């Protein structure tokens, strides 16, 4: 089976891309490619490449985010379990400021979301456990949490309909 990706633009937030890989299945299970240098890589601005990967293991009812920064592009997916991925437009000059889009990511759809700089990134774990994967592209050194922005997960400006009223949060996200 040839490796291919279906790439589409978000209808709600400019710059957000939804990437669905081709999946090959048989009696053993399935296999898919999440990254190929010529595919999601070509969605980045000229001269920018993905530099490193991060994984996060989280338990049921954990909510992480809303975080972002001014220079990182994030290609995010859930490689195990199920999450509700949320992207929030935090760009002050944007026509869609404070608008959000929610994506369900799990083994049935295997999608990845490309999140541009200055957009907030968050996810909520729906399954018993979930492994979340970030592929990061940026210029210079990595922006650690001290240099990122954090918006409150239940900020009324966003009107996000989270499926829980009291999620498990880090001190930063409270």
N, C-alpha and C positions, 0 to 999 in steps of 0.2 A: 504494500500500500504506500503510495507516495505521501510524503509529509506536506501538509498544507494547512493554512490558517484562514479562517473566515474573519475578516476584520471589519468592524463597523463603528461608526461615530455615534456617540450618545446623542439622543434627540433632545436631551434636557440641558446638558452642560458642554459647552464648546471645549474641544481638546481632549475630552475623555474618550478612550477607545475601548471597545469590548472585543476581545480576541478569543475565538473558539478554535481549538486545534482539531485536526482530523484524529479520529480514534479508531484503532483496530481492535476488534473483539473476537474471541473464540472461546472454546470451552474452559480454558485456563483463566480467563479474565480479560483484561484489556491493556493496551499500551498506547501512549500518546507522547508527543513532543511538546514541551512547554516553551522552548526557546530555540531558535535557529538564528544564527548571526545575521542572516539576510532578511528575516521577517520582522518581529517587533522592533529590532534594532533600527530598521529604516524609518520608523515612526518618530524617532528622536530628532532634535535639531542637528544640523550638520556639525560634525566634529565632536559630538557627544557619544559616549559608549557606556554600556552597563559595566560597572566596576566591581560590585560585590553583591552577594546574596545574604539574606538573613532569614531565619526560620523562627517561628514562635509557636510553642505548644500551649494551648489554653483549654480550660475546662468549661463545661456547661455553664451558661449564664455570665461568662466573662464578657465585658465590653471594653475594647481598647480603642482609644482615640477620643476625640477628633484632633489629629495632629497634622502638621505640615511644615514646610519651610519655603524659602524663596528660590531654591535652586535644584532640588531633587526631583527627578522623574522616578516614579515607582511603578513597576510591573508587579501586580499582586495577584495571588490566587490562594485557594485552599487545597492542599494536596492530600488531606485526610480529614474526614468529618464533614460538617456543614456549617457555613457561616452566612450571616447577612452582612454584606459589604456595603458601606455607605461612603459616598464621595460628596463633599460639600464645597460649593464654590465660595471661596474666601477672598477672591480678587476684587478689591474695592472699585475698580473701574469697569467691572464686568456687568453686562446686561442681566446676567443670571446670578448676581450676588446673593448669597444665602440660600440659593436653591440647592437641593440635594437629589441624589439618585441612589436607589437601593437595588442591590443585586443579590440574588441567592446563588451561592457557589457551593457545589458539592460534586460527588463522583458521577452524577448523571450528566452534568453539563460541562465540567472541566474548564470553565471559562477563566480568563485572566482579564484584569482591568488595568489599563495604562492610566496613571494618575499624574497629570502635569504639576509643576511647581505652583505653589500658592493655593492649592486645593487641599481641603482637609480630608484626611483618610481615617476611617474608623471601621471596626467590625464587631459583631456580636456573635458568640458561639451558640449555635442551636443544638448541636449534637453533644454527646457525653464528653468528647474531646475533639479538638481540631488542630491541625498543623497548618499554619499560615506561612506563606512564602512571599518575601519581598525581593525583587531584583532591582537594584538601585543604579541610577546614572546621574552624575553630577560633575561639575568642574571643581578642581581644587580638592580640599580635604572634606571628609564626611561631616555633615552637620549633625552633631549629637543633640540629645534632647534639650540641652540648655539653650541651644540656638534655634529651636523649633517653636512654632506657635502651638498653643493648645486652646481649644474652644470647648466649653462645657458640653458634654454629651447630650444633655437635654435642653440646650439653649432654645428658648421659645422663638428666636429669630429664624431657626431652621425648620421648625415644625416636623421633626422626624418622628414617625410613628413606630417607636421601638416596641418590640413585643413583651417588654418587661418594664416594671416600674422601679425595681431595686436591683440592678445588675451588680455583679462583682467588679469593683473598680480599683485601680491603683490610686495612691494618694494624689498623683499628678492629675488624674482624670476626675477626681471628686471636685 
